Every structure is written in C-alpha cells, then in structure tokens.
Amino acid sequence: MSDKKPKKSSVRHTRAIQRDRTKRPNTAAPDELVEQRLEEIVHPATLNQVAHFHALGLRARTLNLPVMMAFVLSLIWRQLGSVCEAVRTLNREGLLWVDEREVSQQAVEQRFSSLPADLFQRVVDEILPLMAARWAACIRPLPPALQWAHDHFTATVAVDGSTLDALLRKTGLLRDGQGGVLAGRMAGLLDVITRLPRQVWYEEDAQAHDQRFWERILAGLERGMLLIFDLGFLNFTRFDQLTDAEIWFLTRKETRTVTRTEQVLRRTDTLHDQIVRLGSTASSQCRHPVRLVEWLHQGKWYAYLTNVVDPVLLPAEYVVALYWQRWRIEDSFNVIKRLLGLAFFWTGSINGIQIQVWATWILYAVLIDLTDAVAEALNKPFQALSIEMVYRGLYHFTVAHHRGKADEPIAYLAADAKGLGVLKQERKKRSAITDLLYLTIPSPP
C-alpha cells in the first residue's frame, strides 16, 4: 500500500461528493399528483417549441424534444443517479408524460450531444413569466423591507455569477484535455422577492469575469427596477448608464473607492447617510452623484452605494436590509447545484451540460412555485420556509398518499410543516440584519 497522501483538494472534493450523497432525498415511486404539477407547467411550454424543433431541420425520432424533456427532468427531480438508471426506468415504466418505450443508453448519450440546448433554454424563458404570474396571484405576507421594495420599485433583482464544478467525465472534444476541466459559468438575474430568476446565462469559459455579463444585464433591466450586486460588478461607467436609464442600483463600497461628500443627510452613532461623488479625478468620476450609507455593526463599519439619492424613496435602514437580500441569489445557486444536483454532470459535452443547466433551472422554478404555495397555505412569509425541506417532504407525501393518508401535496406539507422541517425554527434572538428587514418605516404621505 502506498504511503503517499492524497492532495488536499482531492480530499475536499471527495468529501463534498460524500456530503451531497448523504443529502439525497429518499427514493420513492413518483406520485401522480406531484408529476401532474410538473406536467401542467412544463409540458405545454415544451410543446410550444416543437415547431422551432422542426424549423431547425431536426427529425421527429423516438428521442424527440418532449421525450428528452421528460427524461432529463425525471433524472434530476427523482435523483435517479445515472443516465443508465433513467434509461432503465423509461424502458419499464415511462417518465412523466412519456409512456414506456425501448431506448438505449448510447442513443440517449448521443442525444445529449446533438439535441440543441437552445430548445431547453426557450422553455425556461417561456415558463418564468408564468411562474411570476402565479406568484402575483398568491396572498402571503412579506417582511416590511421587501414590501417597501415591492411598492416602490418595479422589481428588485440581484445579479451574480457562479462557476460550475469540474467535470468528472470528459467526452468528445474534451476527452484529450489534461487535468481538470470546469463545466463553465452561469450567471443570472434573480427577483429577490419572488425568488424566481428573470434571466439566466451560461458561459462556456469558467474563468469569465462578472464584468463580461454587463451587456446582458443591462438588456434584461427595465426602468424603475432596483438592481443589487456585489463588488465583482463595480464599474463607474455602468453606474452612469444605469442612472441615465432610470434604473436604480445598490451595492457595496470598495475600500479604495475615493468619495467626496456633497451633502450630509443623516448622521448618528451607528448610521451615516450622505450624498457623495465617486472618483478621484474629473476623468474618472461618476457623472452622477450617489448616496453613501454607512452602518456600524459589531464594531465594524459597512458601506453601501446607491443611486437612489432620495432617502424618502429608499430609507437608509432598508439600504442595508435590501443589500443583504443579495444572498438570495447565492441561495438559489446552492439549491441548483447541491439540492438539484448541478454539482454533478452526466456528460462531458458542452451541449449536454447546457441541457442539464436549463433543465435544472426549470425544476428550480417549479420548486419555488411549490414552496410559495405552501407559504400561502400557512399564511407565512416565503422566508419562513425551507425550500430544501419542501423538496424532501414530497417523499413523505408520496408514501402517505399511496397509503391513503394524504390527498394533496400542498395541504399535506402545510399540515405538518414543523414536523417535516418545512417551517424553519425561529431563532430566540434575531440578527441585526433580520431586525432591519422587519423594521417598519411609515411611507411618506
């Protein structure tokens, strides 16, 4: 036996995979009511792409778009473990809206490389507005800071990027590559109130800098929106573009950023609010003034920048509370990669990776819709619920339904929300950020 110790990076990666495996949901036969929810949302949008499928000159073979959509969604949603197991399931019992049919694993793997991933992306683009409309039809409370943002901005969105994990299996053009190959990078605009993405982008280059996404970000924004982003997107030219377009932004202040105070709006022992100019020279300055809000927390000052210069439109306390809602897009990436399995890829082809990326975002939107429905049933803020435990609770619903003890998944999850872990445990003492999120500030007359 070799005495050579494994590299630390390899050990960490192995442990991460082991942790993911221990977090997989229990396996049970799919419940028809749960599958019905997937079908009513996704299948019509898939069928709407069939004409585009034919316009691309693709043949209506056995593994057509509706069949591949059902296959990929089932592979992710049911955590079937491998393409081989999913093929076995399709051959014997069918998947979602597709009846059982005989296909080979080789045919499916070839389809991952040849079926244009753009078809899956088009389905994502079609269902996201539908999910937003379903959210708007629900009635459930919002924390005061989010309610304020909802009332004063056309939308409150966060943008960020995330590097996808290394490919464990390399095929096609990647087969001869030396060393690890990352699966690319994704970025997106997430509505921090609905938790639904407005747009998602994929870059094959895993080293793509966040600044590369700015043109796509600007194209996806509308007048009156509030955009939240971190230091990776800092760009004075973009700040001015946003202000010119009457799009509001909120970000952190980089320590080295030079500011010149023009007006002090408010100054206390723990909160400073002022209008400033950014940049050290005339050529490097922002053309428009911005607002600098500084907040003292646990002995450290935190500084935020926004082009909302009127504190009546955005109170200083909500500047702090809303910036921390930027973490909701980090939460979404965590759900996508760890809970729904985008930390593991079934194929090494770039096309196949993109198919998996878009299909996972489809299921993420369905899961958010399901969680929001439970929140409405409980009359609780979405923030009070665990997305992960809603997903895992479907296993227990399936078992109960097959035993004749449950009739509907939303009612079942809401009835035992604490026992199933769907309703998060309340902390004895809320954090300072949470206090600001729930702080009620009267609207101006």
Secondary structure, 3 states (H helix, E strand, C coil): CCCCCCCHHHHHHHHHHHHHHHCCCCCCCCCHHHHHHHHHHHHHHHHCCHHHHHHCCCCCCCCCHHHHHHHHHHHHHCCCCCHHHHHHHHHHCCECCECCCCCCHHHHHHHHHHCCCHHHHHHHHHHHHHHHHHHHHCCCCCCHHHHHHHHHCCCEEEEEEEECCECCCCCHHHCCCCCCCECCEEEEEEECCCCCEEEEEEECCCCCCHHHHHHHHHHCCCCCCEEECCHHHCCHHHHHHHHHCCCEEEEECCCCCCEEEEEEEEECCCEEEEEEEECCCCCCCCCCCEEEEEEEECCEEEEEEECCCCCCCCCHHHHHHHHHHHHHHHHHHHHHHHHCCCCCCCCCCHHHHHHHHHHHHHHHHHHHHHHHHHHHHHCCCHHHECHHHHHHHHHHHHHHHHCCCCCCHHHHHHHCCCCCCCECCCCCCCCHHHHHHCCCCCCCC
